[in-house]
Amino acid sequence: MTASDEIEFRDIRPDDAGETLTLQRAAFVQEALIYDSVQMPPLTQTLDELRAELVENLGCVAVDRGRLIGAVRAQASEGLLLIGRLVIAPDRQGEGIGSRLLEAVERRGRESGCREAELFTGSLSEANLRLYERTGYRETDRVEGDDGIEQVFLRKTLG
């Protein structure tokens, strides 16, 4: 059995907020370096804000031997699963955890009646774009931000 076989994928809960926020900040430091800014919502979000967000959330977490190593959040809106803040512990990136978290959250979306999933990332986040395209997401739109950086929106039909 490999380490990845021991990973538990389960629904995210409000009591995961502290570990999720720690993981989110660790993961988004790399994004802050890419974009040369720490003024990103994932880095400025408070514990209370995150805890409130997790009360009704279709997100999932990945737990390996008691350690939270990945998380993703999602909301259903009129048949569309809105996926956000996919984060993987920096020391566990590249092991396929992100793909498996996307599969888990997409399954929850289908069970909630969603027919499509949508997510977005910054145009400079090449690893994120590769992951999303590899898992079946296709670019639908680019929106330029106030900072001149484009947000890339991607969608996938949930089978």
N, C-alpha and C positions, 0 to 999 in steps of 0.2 A: 504494500500500500504506500502510495506517495503522499507527500504533505497535502497536495491538492485534493486527494480523496477524503481527507479528514475535514475539509471545509464544509460548514453548515451554512446553507442559504435559507434565510427565514425573513418574515415580515419585519419591517422596521417598527419600533415602538417608541413612545415618548421617553421611556426610561433609557433609551439608547442615545439620548441627546448629548450628554457630556462626551462620551467616547466618539460620537459622530462628529461633533464640533472639533475635537482635537485632531481627528483624522482629516477632516475637511481642511483645516488650516495647514496641516503638514503637506497635504497633496497640492493645495493651491499656491504654496510658496513657489513651486516650479512655474506655475502659470504667471505669477507676479514677476518673476525674472524674465520670462518671455516678453511680457507686455510693459516691463519697466514701471510697474505701479502696484502699490499695496492697497490702493483704494478700490478693491473689488468686493462686491457683496459677500462672497464666500469667506473673505478674510475679516470683514467688519460685522458680520452677523453675530448677534448675542446669543447666549445660551437660552434665555427666555424666549427669544424669537424662534429659535430652532425647536425648542420643546413644544411651543404652540403649533408650529408647522407640522409636527409629527402626530398630532392628535388624530387627524383624519388624513392618512397618507397611504398610498399604495406602494411605497418604496420597499426596498429589501436591504438586508445587510449580509455580509459574508463574515463568518466567525470561524477562526482556526484555533482550536484548543483554548477557548475562552477569550481570545484576543479578537477584537473587531478589526478586520483588515480591509474592508470595503463597504461602501454604502452607496445607495442611489435613492433618490426621491422621485415621486410621481403623483400626479393628480389626474382624475378623469374629468373631462369636460365635454359634454355633448358628443360622446362616442370617440373622443380623441384622448389618448393617453399623453399627458405632458410630462416628459421625463427631464429631471434636472439634477445637477450636482452629483454626477457619478464620480466617486473618489476611491482611490486605491492607496493603501499604505505605500509610501515611496520604496520601501525595501521589498515589496511584494509585486511591484509592477512588472508586466511582461510574462506573467504566469497564466494568463487567460481568465483571471478573476473578473475583469471588466466585462468580457463577453458573457460569462456565466451570470453575472448580476443583471445584465441587459435581458438575457433569456428569462430570468426569474421575474423581473418586473413586467416584462411583456406578457408573461403568463397571467400575472395578476390583473393586468389590463384587460386581456381577453375575457377573463372570468368576470370582470366588472362591466362587460359589454362594449369595450372599446374596439373599434375596427382599424384604427391607425394609431401610430405613435409618432410623436414629434419631439425633437430636442434641438439644442443649438450649442455652438461653441464659437470661440473667436477664430478668425481667419488665420491667425499665426499658430494655432494649436494643431500642428501637423499630425502628431501622434493620435490626438483625439479624432481628427478627421479620418485617419486611416482605420482606426477601430470601428467607427460608425459605418463607414463604407463597407468594410469587411463583414460586418454583421447585417448588411442588407439595407442600410439607410441611404437615401438618395437626396442630394441637395435640392431644395425647393426655392430658396430665397437667400439673398445677402442684403443686410441692412447696415448702412454705415452709421457708426456711433459718433457722438460728439467729439470723441478723441481721435477720429479718423480711422479707427479700426473697425473692420466689418464683423458683424455677427452672422455666422453661417447657420441657416436653419435646414434641418434634414428630416425626412419622413420615411416611414416604413409601414406597409400594410401588415396588419396582424392576422395571420392565417387562421 
